[in-house]
């Protein structure tokens, strides 16, 4: 059955109002018509089954037949604080992190981050990443959509580390523990994972993290690229907390 997204503010009573690009996709690409059955999710965990009640050239209305409430997830809320890599690699990270169940993503600017955005370009890029997260959630069957937070500087996030129950940082050096060991006694709560840029975090940034409760983790014998490391961590955490 076709599956689509509508923000929660577009759901009023037993009706869902869809417009914009999503409506164009439904009407012009999927070629759905009145009385066709669909599934709609609102990004907060709720999923609705209904049928197209009214189709207009640029919008449509779905009448809700049934609603499915979100399931209680035993996996901790994981925030990926990812240093923005070069080229379009962040697009891929957002897509795959969404598929792997990440709760939120913080695009991170550290001292060695090469990619920098002016304000207008940053707004456009954030809108792009949010769109990618929605499309990935549609594809993989998620009923929620990870929050793509504003682009932030490393030291600002380190200052707010006490908002999380566990902080992990990938680090290519001695003095690390395995990811399995780092989460061995952790049951539930909020986790933040810091992934550095090409060239890793600077010594000053490492010292800042060492002044907090952050745990430094090894990602194995091989040095992983920035755009691989975060997805690796999410995969391992999924395994550890899904058993």
N, C-alpha and C positions, 0 to 999 in steps of 0.2 A: 504494500500500500504506500502511495507517495507520502513523504514526510517533509514538513516545512516548519519554518520558524516565524513566530510573531512575538514581539515584546509584550510583557504582561499588561502594559497600559492599553494595548489594542484589544484586550479581552474584557468584554462588558456583558455581564449576565451570562446568557447561553450563546452569545455571538462572538465571533472573532473577526476583526477587520484587518485585512491584509492589503497593503498598497506598495508602491515603489517597485524596486527591483525584484523583490520576492513575488509580487503579484504578476509582474511581466514574465517571470520564469514559469509560474504556474499556468498562465494563460497562453503564452506564445511558444514556450518550449515544451512543456509537458502536455499542452493542449487539453487541459481539464475543463470540464463544463459543469453546468448546474446538475446537482444530484450525484456527482462523483464523490466517492468516499476518500477522506484524507486523514492524516495524523498531523497535528500541530503541537510543537513544544514551545514553551515561553522562556526558556533559559534559566528558570529558577528551580527546575526539577519536575514541574507539572507537565503532563502530556495529555492531549485532548484528541479524541476520535470524533469525527463529524463528517458532514457532507457540505459541498458547495451549495449554498442557498441562493446566492445571487452573484452573477459575474458581470462586471462592467468592463469597458475597454482597458482601464488602468487600475482596477481594484476589484476585490471580491469579498464576500461575506461567507463565513463558515458557521453553520449551526452545530453546536456541540451536542453529541449524543452521550458521551461518557468521558469521565476525567480520571486519570490515574495519578495518584499522589506519589511524591518521591519516596524511594526506598531509603532506609537508614543505611548509610555507608560506613563500614567499619574501617575503611582506609583513612588515615589522617589527612587533613587539609594540607596540601603541599603547594608552596609558592616557589616558583623558579625565578631566581634573580639572575638573569642571563645577560652577560656583557654582549652588546650588540656586535655580531661578527660582520665581516666585509660582505659586499655584494648583496644578494637577496636571501642569504642563508637564514635570516631571522624569520622569513616567511615559512620556511620549511620547519623550523623549530616550533613555531606557534602551532602549525598544523599537527605535527606529530605529538607534541606535548598535550594537545587537546585530546588526541586519540588515547594517550596514555593516562588520562584522568587528572591532569594537573588542575589545581583549584584556581590559581591565579599566576600571572606572569608579570614580572617587573623587567622591562627593558633597561639594562644597566649601562651607565657610562663610567668606566674606570679610567685611571691615568693612561693606560696603554690602549684604550679603545680607539680604534682608528676612525670609525664612522661617527660623525657629528652632524646633528640636524639643526638648522635654523628653525624658529618657532613655527612658521607656516608649513614647512616640510615635515616637521615632527607631528603636527596635527594630522596631516594627510597620511603619514606612515602609520600612526596609531589607528586611524580609521580603517586602513587596509588590514592591519593585523586583527582588529576586531571582526572584520568581515570574514577573514580566513578562519578564525576561531568558530564562528557561527556555522560556516560551511563544513568544517571538520566535525563539529558536533552533530550536524544533520547526517553526515555520512556514516559516522561510527555508532549512532544510536544513543548518544548522550541526551539526557533530558535537561541538563544544565549547560551553561556556556562559561568557560573560564574568564575571569576578569582580566583584561589587559590594562594594566595600570600605566600611568604616565611615565615617560622616560625620566629616570632619576639617577643622581650621582651616587657612587658607591658609599661615600662617607655619610650621606643622609640615611641610607638604609641601615648601615651599621649602628647609627645612633638610635634606631628604632628596633633593634634586635630583640629587646625584651618583650616585644609584642608576640613573640613566637615561643613555643615550648621547647623547640629544638632547632639549632642552627648548624648547618653543615657547609663546609667549604672544600671544594676540590682543590688539591694542592700538590704540585709536582716537586716533592722534596722529602726529606726525612722528618720524623716526628709526626707521622700520620697514623691513623688506624684504618682498618678495612671498613667499608660501608656496612657490612653485616654486623661488625662489632659496635659501630657507632649507634645503631638502632636496636641493639639486642634487648635493652631494658625498656624501650619506648613502646607504649601501648596505643595511646591516642592523643590527639591535640593538633597543634599547628607546627608545621615544619617549613623552614626556609632553606633553600639550597642555593649557594652562591657558585656560579660558574664564571671563570675569568675569560679574558679576551685572548686573541692570538698573542703569545708572549707572556701570558699568565698575569697574575696580580703583582704589583710592585712590592719591594720589601716594606715600604712604609704602609701600604694597605694591609699586608700580612700582620704587621705590628699592631695596627688598629684592631684587626679581628682578634688577635691574641689577647687583647685587653677586655674582650667580651667572653661570653660563654660558648663561643663558636667552636665546633669540633672540626679538626682538619682531617679530611678523608683521602685515602688513596683510591684511585680508580683502576687499580691493577698494574700489571708489569709494563703495559704499553702507554705511551703518551697519546692521549686522545685529543683530537681537534676540539675547539670550543663548541662547534655546532654538533658534535657527537657526544660530548661529555654529559651535558644536561639530560639528554634523552637516555643515555646509559643509566644515570642515577635514577631517573623516573621508572625505568624498567625494573631495576633491582628492587626499588621500594615497593612497586606493585607486587612483585613476587613475595617479598618479605611479609607484607601486611595482608596478603590475600590468602595466606595458608591457614 
